């Protein structure tokens, strides 16, 4: 092989460059401590590095969510514990008030304390975390409960009737009728007391048609037409079987929202009636995929939980159970389509229904795909009264048994204590136990959620440690290996320099 | 007649031969480092002998010719490999810049910004009524968009830069071709093989061929005497003796190839640019029209090797439409006109097999004559193989490969990424509700035709493909009380007889009419420059709900992002101007929008794990999360760079080896030259001695006379 002069130098330079480049590459790895310093160093590794980094960022955020959730739940937990302490104190006072040995004066003094505790309960029910009311459902920006007045009677005369109370009273107002009759038909004489029954002021309901409003010092009570009252006999002591008595006493009105109802809206020409039942955590859209009729025919359908962005397709309902009704199973419950009147029984491909639950749960994602509810629907915990969406009149909190309605029971107790009614106090006392239980049950629910957070937190820590280790194993340089390589490469480079410089100097000319 | 004069003649010849050899050696030594120089030597031959007594006597030495040591066979192989080396070199050197652009090993880039984007939605879900959470979301989203815009813009700049390189090199190629032709002419004049070798000209020409092969791939044939032909590997003649052909780098244009039986008389027109060539082939004959009977064509981005598919994986067929029914295909709008006018009506039917090619980018053309040109822009098919009828080597091919196959694809995927981010976010955002209801809203996406079905390819709507059959819920509120205006003031739109929206039937005007006829009491819908506008009537406000059709997202009302690609993606004006419009909650079953509702924010945050279908022109649809898709892009850049590096180093090693083999023949070795120098110096000294010997012999002879 002839070696030309140019070839010699091309090789010298090439060799020096190659080993220097290797050395530099190792030097970069040594300075960053990373094996992958640009995507081309390891394309697959790069994708894995980015993937792990995203996962770590996600896990960090889950921890953030978890910490916020912890704040909400911790606040709820301590609030309910305090509520229970207050209820215990109220029960102690109620027990005293329910005994016959307590004098009217003592009962009045006790009633003052209970009224203070009642206000304290409202403050508790309006607990906030980070300026958000935690017992108001989704209406976290408004007070969950406000003070309100409510009515109770001794003979069930207002049961099933709609009444409204406006205005305010510092003390329970006692009302008793002096004549028998029906509101909206008869003229009715009545008298009321603003001082707990010591003195009475009289008034008259005119014999006009329609609902009638009774004005009693700062309080207006509107009774529904048709409410039947009976006259009380002044010669008989007390209210037992003695005409119609009413007490207007405190309660609390829930201003948050609820999860009590599910609306269904049809999209498309279908006139079938519909109803949904179940517990839906989000809007669900249902779509019919085959033309058919109700009654024995299988129906193909799809549903979507993200407003139609993605559909779960190819579901089939066997419609044979009823000739006029079809039940479709969707996440959270069922949608029933049925025939009414002139609705016909046709189902057409493309017909859609949206199941829109009233939603009140504030949820946070604490680990991939796992949500936790951090708030509560106040009325389901504390009761009180509630104006349902779309209605104007308040009713006792729906979905809560009367005996477990805290604000109603405490209000009743105040009403009876302030009017020196020992029997009434006894009755209210009995209800305080199930109320405590309800509060404790809710505290237990929240405590369980807090435990879940602790578990999730531990899992997140482990996941993150895993991810970081995996990231490191892909991305980081092995320092021992790197240093060995570096030393090795240094020797190679020095050898190349030495041998090159040796050969470079050689020439026949040197010997001529 | 032999004698002393013969001896003088021999010595004179020997002196001359040695001197010539030493001159050539001197030239070799002088050119030891000259690129393209081939070692030379004087060919010595024994001079004619004369019949004499005692027999034939030699008459000395003859310097016949100056030989050039050059291995044509190795050179041809080298030129071939060198084209590959420079192609990959150009690709690799440019890809290194892209590799750095996508590098997140030590600094945060798009991947980190995207993670932050999802985290911010979580943060908003944690604190739906906290303004700070909204500000963080908008601020960090702007970072994400800035990163996206920067990457996109940098990639475009790289393409522009490479365009400049190509333009310059094409000019250089044309210059070299002219020089080669000039040299051929000189060789024709000077070269007399065996006597007067035009060694220097041949060296110069060989060097020019090498330089040329560094820019384009070539083949050549040397028939001697300046009859030298050079052509591209694909066979396009570049120099033929003294004739020169020309290459040019030209702007976007289109071509047609009609079948013999086709009576079509018109032309294809287009607007828009892309990094791929679009080939349209008629698959069902028919006229150019807006009717259903129009001819249908399939589309290929790799010259007909593979055909584009729709989202369902079926071959995509588009109709041949006139100017008022432009069809959107990939990044282009395409239509047919008459030969001389883009708005004219072409005559004759398109027949099956008629092919139209659109090169919507700057391309390379070979000019056979001034009037006829051939597209030789490098083209790579979907499976990665080169189109052999185009340029396949040299730095120009490398630049094209970088510009179209690499950066073009990255831009395409970046657009796919941006589109997925826009659509998926908007799809959920548009069904949510913020802290504020709308008085008026104008869509961000416009249509080309207000009467074309929104889901059709002629509507011109950016996200037309994503529309579904379904409906959207609207809610109307009393402005004063904030409550639903009535118990029935909400519900879907009525497209006649209670019908739902049908993407293949209903146009923007139909949607407008449906809104006005269904909810005219509360709102007025109108169309402003192709965009939908809703304005609440006095005393009312509105909000959006479930939208199974994707109408709100496709029209751009109540959306988070606007735009339809990496360059155009922005946050919508109403979100930037009022953070309350960021939909964190939704209209619940009671028709209320509550401040603590975080359902929309939560569902958008969960998009990070959602597998979405991303369909870009340059590859088949993929199902991945948005984040993984981007990571795949980065990984692809890394893989391309490392492949280019490998190919470059591989071809460089091969080319170097071949160059070394050429050097073995043509290179100058100084030791060898020094040896030869001494050899011929001695010969010269001896020849001189011969003269003086002859001289003294002559003196002796002449001295005899006295």
Interface residues (C-beta under 8 A of the other chain):
Chain A: X1 X2 X3 X4 X5 X6 X7 X10 X14 X32 X34 X36 X37 X38 X39 X40 X41 X42 X43 X44 X46 X47 X49 X50 X51 X53 X54 X57 X58 X60 X61 X62 X64 X65 X68 X69 X130 X132 X133 X136 X137 X138 X139 X140 X141 X257 X261 X262 X263 X265 X266 X267 X268 X269 X270 X271 X282 X283 X285 X287 X304 X306 X307 X308 X309 X310 X350 X351 X352 X354 X356 X357 X358 X359 X362 X363 X364 X365 X368 X369 X371 X375 X389 X390 X475 X507 X508 X509 X512
Chain B: X32 X33 X39 X95 X96 X99 X100 X102 X103 X104 X105 X106 X111 X112 X114 X115 X116 X118 X119 X122 X123 X125 X126 X127 X128 X129 X130 X424 X427 X428 X431 X468 X469 X470 X471 X473 X484 X487 X490 X491 X492 X497 X498 X499 X500 X545 X546 X547 X548 X549 X550 X585 X586 X587 X588 X589 X590 X591 X592 X594 X595 X596 X597 X598 X599 X602 X603 X605 X606 X608 X609 X610 X627 X628 X630 X631 X632 X634 X635 X636 X637 X638 X639 X641 X642 X645 X656 X659 X660 X663 X664 X665 X666 X667 X668 X669 X670 X671 X672 X674 X675 X678
